[in-house]
């Protein structure tokens, strides 16, 4: 099974709808123009189609681009809609949760509490 590593520190997700007729070149242009990122960096860039039943992951690997795609047969991806800006930053673990069908924008841990004494 090919899956992104949970240890990835930063993954860039394009919030907007993408025409999935675009291949590597078209997606690389979107990374540079819409996401304002470097497509040749060692990051993953995630795109979703209008029906939210397909995702594409674009990344640069040493001497060329790689394109990974997943298609759901019956369900839809929980795509972040209410985040600010065109790009959402995720971790590798959050990306895998998204690929598994979880809504990563609603998964919030408990608030961190800070105390100086127990008295």
Helices and strands as residue ranges (DSSP letters): E 11-17, H 24-33, E 44-48, E 54-60, E 65-71, E 87-90, H 92-99
